Amino acid sequence: MPPMKRSKTEYRGGEAIQLATRAIELVLPTAVGPRVTSLRSRTGRAGNLLLEFPADESRYHGYYLRGGHRLWHSPEDIVRTYQPDDEPLAVKLLPRGVALTQPTESRTGLQKGIRVELLGERTVKLTHTLTNRGLWPVECAAWALTMLQPGGYGVLPLPPKGDHARGDLLPTYALVPWTFTDLSLPVWQARRDFIGIDVARAPSAQKLGLTHYPGWSAYWRAGTTFVKYAAPIAGARYPDLGCCFEVFTNGAVIELETLGPLAPLAPGQTSRHVEYWGVLDGLPKPDTDARFAQSLAPAVRAWQAQLP
């Protein structure tokens, strides 16, 4: 294992923890959350890959978005989804990271936690937990949302192509648009093996989901590529018409979102949803079929080969 450094820092005047290797560094507040508010490559020039809202932002349905990476529970609802995460966290130090747990949400009975561990120089494991501290079952799905800076290019890979002549007769996935999604806009770029998202060309809110995909998505900005991987579970029931992945952008942000299965969570029960993050420097902007096939996809496969 490469060396990992853990140190105290601050986030908007409150306590926070920084985790770092020689290649990347993360900031996790302990006074609010659980969140990851900063992710940087120490060898790239993109700065903080995660979007940060200004400190004086207004609440949205009673909730400070703040930016960065957060955990919600799906399906989305104005009341239960937007419960504030403004209180100090329980902190448990781990050999390779930290586990953060918030107080139980009074209006939902659910308690959120995120365990963040550095597995390699450029690899982060995030284990998201939802625990039902209430008195009755709650049907929900873990929903892990990563807000990234604008000005880059998102990549959503598609499942492998089949061959009709050889008997591939049935569908393997569905695209799920939202009511405000306009697939005619240039923000959406349909390629053979992926859907590109040109964030700067989104004039308004846009969202798209997938019911099946290779499990990873990527975002390229200023020469650094962020990769997010969460393996879909075969046969599981997912929210939002079956989506295991969703992407949102409005031109000012892009949000890569993975979801866990939708199922009843009994009192005292905990559900877990695991993501892996990779930070890769030096890859070209993956906005063509050739760059995807010859550069990005091989780099992601090499990175995935190192995952546990």
C-alpha positions as CSV (number, residue, x, y, z in Angstrom):
1,M,0.0,0.0,0.0
2,P,1.3,3.5,-0.8
3,P,1.7,5.9,2.1
4,M,-1.4,7.8,3.2
5,K,-1.4,11.0,5.3
6,R,-4.3,12.1,7.4
7,S,-4.4,15.6,8.9
8,K,-6.7,18.2,10.4
9,T,-7.9,21.0,8.3
10,E,-11.0,23.2,8.2
11,Y,-14.1,23.7,6.0
12,R,-15.9,27.1,6.3
13,G,-14.7,27.6,9.8
14,G,-15.5,24.2,11.0
15,E,-13.4,21.1,11.6
16,A,-12.5,18.8,8.7
17,I,-10.1,16.0,7.8
18,Q,-7.7,15.9,4.9
19,L,-6.7,12.5,3.4
20,A,-3.8,12.4,0.9
21,T,-1.4,10.2,-1.0
22,R,1.4,11.5,-3.2
23,A,-1.1,11.8,-6.1
24,I,-4.5,13.0,-4.7
25,E,-6.0,14.7,-1.7
26,L,-9.5,14.9,-0.3
27,V,-11.2,17.1,2.3
28,L,-14.1,15.8,4.4
29,P,-15.9,18.1,6.9
30,T,-16.7,16.7,10.3
31,A,-18.9,19.6,11.4
32,V,-21.5,19.0,8.7
33,G,-22.3,16.2,6.3
34,P,-21.3,13.5,5.6
35,R,-19.6,15.0,2.6
36,V,-16.5,15.1,0.5
37,T,-16.0,18.8,-0.4
38,S,-12.7,18.6,-2.2
39,L,-10.8,16.2,-4.5
40,R,-7.6,17.3,-6.1
41,S,-4.9,15.7,-8.3
42,R,-1.6,16.8,-6.8
43,T,0.1,16.3,-10.3
44,G,-2.6,17.9,-12.4
45,R,-3.7,21.5,-13.0
46,A,-7.5,21.1,-12.7
47,G,-7.7,22.2,-9.0
48,N,-10.6,21.0,-7.0
49,L,-12.6,18.7,-9.3
50,L,-15.7,19.0,-7.1
51,L,-18.0,22.0,-7.3
52,E,-18.2,24.1,-4.2
53,F,-21.2,26.5,-3.8
54,P,-20.4,29.9,-2.2
55,A,-20.5,30.0,1.6
56,D,-23.4,32.5,1.5
57,E,-25.7,30.3,-0.7
58,S,-29.4,30.3,0.1
59,R,-31.1,27.1,1.3
60,Y,-32.9,25.0,-1.3
61,H,-36.0,23.5,0.2
62,G,-34.4,24.0,3.6
63,Y,-31.1,22.3,2.5
64,Y,-27.6,23.7,1.8
65,L,-26.4,22.0,-1.3
66,R,-22.8,23.1,-0.5
67,G,-21.5,21.0,-3.4
68,G,-19.0,18.2,-3.5
69,H,-20.1,14.6,-2.9
70,R,-23.1,13.7,-0.7
71,L,-25.5,10.8,0.1
72,W,-29.2,11.0,-0.3
73,H,-32.0,8.4,-0.4
74,S,-34.1,7.8,-3.4
75,P,-36.8,8.2,-4.8
76,E,-36.5,12.0,-4.6
77,D,-39.0,13.8,-2.5
78,I,-39.1,17.5,-1.5
79,V,-39.5,16.6,2.2
80,R,-37.5,13.5,2.9
81,T,-34.7,14.0,0.4
82,Y,-33.8,17.6,1.4
83,Q,-33.3,16.9,5.1
84,P,-30.5,19.3,6.3
85,D,-27.1,17.8,7.1
86,D,-25.9,20.7,9.3
87,E,-24.9,18.9,12.5
88,P,-21.5,17.5,13.7
89,L,-20.7,14.0,12.7
90,A,-19.5,10.9,14.6
91,V,-15.9,10.3,13.5
92,K,-14.1,6.9,13.4
93,L,-10.5,6.9,12.2
94,L,-9.6,3.9,9.9
95,P,-6.2,2.6,8.9
96,R,-6.6,4.0,5.4
97,G,-9.2,6.7,6.0
98,V,-12.2,7.7,8.1
99,A,-15.9,6.8,8.7
100,L,-18.3,9.6,9.1
101,T,-21.9,9.2,10.5
102,Q,-24.5,11.9,10.9
103,P,-27.2,12.0,13.6
104,T,-30.5,10.3,12.7
105,E,-32.8,12.4,10.6
106,S,-35.7,13.2,12.8
107,R,-38.3,13.3,10.0
108,T,-37.2,10.1,8.2
109,G,-35.7,7.9,10.9
110,L,-32.8,7.3,8.6
111,Q,-29.1,7.7,9.5
112,K,-26.5,8.3,6.8
113,G,-22.8,7.4,6.9
114,I,-19.9,7.5,4.5
115,R,-16.7,5.5,4.9
116,V,-13.8,6.9,2.8
117,E,-10.6,4.8,2.3
118,L,-7.6,5.4,0.1
119,L,-6.8,2.1,-1.6
120,G,-4.0,3.4,-3.8
121,E,-2.2,6.5,-5.1
122,R,-5.2,7.4,-7.2
123,T,-8.0,5.2,-5.9
124,V,-10.7,6.0,-3.3
125,K,-13.3,3.6,-1.9
126,L,-16.5,5.0,-0.6
127,T,-19.0,2.9,1.4
128,H,-22.3,4.6,1.8
129,T,-24.7,3.4,4.5
130,L,-28.3,4.0,5.3
131,T,-29.6,2.7,8.7
132,N,-33.2,2.7,9.6
133,R,-33.4,4.0,13.2
134,G,-37.2,4.3,13.0
135,L,-40.1,2.0,14.0
136,W,-41.3,0.8,10.6
137,P,-39.8,-0.3,7.3
138,V,-38.8,2.4,4.8
139,E,-38.5,1.7,1.1
140,C,-35.5,3.5,-0.3
141,A,-32.3,3.3,-2.3
142,A,-28.9,4.8,-1.5
143,W,-28.2,7.6,-3.9
144,A,-24.6,8.8,-4.2
145,L,-24.2,12.2,-6.0
146,T,-20.9,13.8,-7.0
147,M,-21.1,17.4,-8.1
148,L,-18.2,18.4,-10.5
149,Q,-16.9,21.7,-11.7
150,P,-18.3,23.0,-15.1
151,G,-16.2,23.5,-18.2
152,G,-15.4,19.8,-18.9
153,Y,-16.7,16.8,-20.7
154,G,-18.7,13.9,-19.3
155,V,-18.7,10.3,-20.6
156,L,-21.4,7.7,-20.0
157,P,-20.3,4.4,-21.5
158,L,-23.0,2.1,-23.0
159,P,-23.3,-1.7,-22.7
160,P,-21.4,-3.7,-25.4
161,K,-23.0,-3.9,-28.8
162,G,-24.7,-7.1,-30.0
163,D,-25.3,-8.6,-33.4
164,H,-28.8,-9.0,-34.8
165,A,-27.7,-11.5,-37.4
166,R,-26.4,-13.8,-34.7
167,G,-29.6,-13.8,-32.7
168,D,-29.3,-10.7,-30.4
169,L,-33.1,-10.0,-30.5
170,L,-33.9,-8.5,-27.1
171,P,-33.1,-5.1,-25.5
172,T,-30.5,-4.9,-22.8
173,Y,-31.0,-1.4,-21.3
174,A,-33.2,1.7,-21.5
175,L,-32.5,5.4,-21.5
176,V,-34.7,7.3,-19.0
177,P,-35.2,11.0,-19.7
178,W,-36.8,13.4,-17.2
179,T,-39.7,15.7,-18.1
180,F,-37.3,18.6,-18.7
181,T,-34.7,16.6,-20.7
182,D,-34.3,17.7,-24.4
183,L,-32.2,15.2,-26.3
184,S,-32.0,17.5,-29.3
185,L,-29.7,19.8,-27.4
186,P,-26.0,19.7,-28.3
187,V,-25.1,19.0,-24.6
188,W,-26.0,15.3,-25.5
189,Q,-23.6,13.7,-27.9
190,A,-24.5,10.2,-29.0
191,R,-21.5,8.1,-30.0
192,R,-21.2,4.4,-30.8
193,D,-20.1,3.2,-27.4
194,F,-20.9,6.2,-25.1
195,I,-23.0,9.2,-24.6
196,G,-20.9,12.4,-24.3
197,I,-22.0,15.3,-22.1
198,D,-20.6,18.7,-23.2
199,V,-21.5,20.6,-20.0
200,A,-20.9,24.1,-21.4
201,R,-23.6,23.5,-24.1
202,A,-26.4,22.9,-21.6
203,P,-28.7,26.0,-21.6
204,S,-31.0,24.6,-18.9
205,A,-31.4,21.7,-16.5
206,Q,-31.0,18.3,-18.2
207,K,-31.1,14.8,-16.7
208,L,-30.7,11.3,-18.1
209,G,-30.7,7.8,-16.5
210,L,-29.7,4.3,-17.6
211,T,-31.1,1.0,-16.4
212,H,-27.9,-0.9,-17.2
213,Y,-24.3,0.2,-18.1
214,P,-20.7,-1.0,-17.6
215,G,-20.7,0.5,-14.1
216,W,-18.4,3.4,-14.7
217,S,-18.7,7.0,-15.8
218,A,-16.0,9.7,-16.3
219,Y,-15.5,13.4,-16.3
220,W,-12.6,15.1,-18.0
221,R,-11.6,18.7,-17.1
222,A,-8.3,20.5,-17.7
223,G,-6.3,17.3,-18.4
224,T,-7.5,15.4,-15.3
225,T,-10.1,12.6,-15.6
226,F,-12.4,11.6,-12.7
227,V,-13.7,8.1,-12.9
228,K,-16.6,6.8,-10.8
229,Y,-17.5,3.1,-10.6
230,A,-20.3,1.3,-8.9
231,A,-21.2,-2.2,-10.2
232,P,-24.9,-2.6,-11.1
233,I,-26.5,-5.6,-9.3
234,A,-28.1,-8.1,-11.7
235,G,-31.7,-8.7,-11.0
236,A,-32.0,-5.8,-8.5
237,R,-34.9,-3.4,-8.6
238,Y,-33.8,0.2,-9.0
239,P,-35.7,3.5,-8.5
240,D,-36.7,6.0,-11.3
241,L,-38.0,3.4,-13.8
242,G,-35.1,1.2,-13.0
243,C,-32.1,3.6,-13.1
244,C,-28.8,2.4,-11.6
245,F,-27.1,5.6,-12.9
246,E,-28.2,9.1,-13.6
247,V,-26.4,12.3,-14.8
248,F,-27.6,15.8,-14.3
249,T,-26.2,19.1,-15.7
250,N,-27.4,22.7,-16.2
251,G,-24.2,24.1,-17.6
252,A,-23.0,25.3,-14.2
253,V,-22.4,21.8,-12.8
254,I,-22.4,18.2,-13.8
255,E,-23.6,15.6,-11.3
256,L,-22.6,11.9,-11.7
257,E,-25.1,9.8,-9.6
258,T,-25.0,6.1,-8.8
259,L,-27.9,4.3,-7.1
260,G,-28.3,1.2,-5.0
261,P,-31.2,-1.2,-5.2
262,L,-34.7,0.0,-4.1
263,A,-35.9,-2.2,-1.3
264,P,-37.6,-2.0,2.1
265,L,-35.2,-1.2,4.9
266,A,-36.4,-2.8,8.2
267,P,-36.0,-1.1,11.6
268,G,-32.4,-1.6,12.7
269,Q,-31.3,-2.7,9.2
270,T,-28.4,-1.1,7.2
271,S,-28.0,-1.0,3.5
272,R,-24.6,-0.4,1.8
273,H,-23.6,1.1,-1.5
274,V,-20.0,1.0,-2.6
275,E,-18.3,3.3,-5.1
276,Y,-14.7,3.6,-6.3
277,W,-13.1,6.8,-7.5
278,G,-10.1,7.1,-9.8
279,V,-8.2,10.3,-10.7
280,L,-6.2,10.0,-13.9
281,D,-3.9,12.7,-15.4
282,G,-2.7,13.2,-18.9
283,L,-5.5,11.7,-21.0
284,P,-6.9,13.6,-23.9
285,K,-10.4,15.0,-23.9
286,P,-12.6,11.9,-24.7
287,D,-15.0,13.6,-27.1
288,T,-14.5,11.3,-30.1
289,D,-15.0,7.6,-30.7
290,A,-11.2,7.2,-31.3
291,R,-10.2,8.9,-28.0
292,F,-12.8,6.9,-26.1
293,A,-11.7,3.6,-27.6
294,Q,-7.9,4.1,-27.7
295,S,-7.3,6.3,-24.6
296,L,-10.1,6.5,-22.0
297,A,-11.5,3.0,-22.1
298,P,-8.1,1.2,-21.9
299,A,-7.0,3.6,-19.0
300,V,-10.2,2.8,-17.1
301,R,-9.8,-0.9,-17.7
302,A,-6.2,-0.8,-16.3
303,W,-7.4,1.2,-13.3
304,Q,-10.3,-1.3,-12.7
305,A,-7.9,-4.2,-12.8
306,Q,-6.3,-2.9,-9.5
307,L,-9.7,-2.8,-7.6
308,P,-10.4,-5.4,-5.0
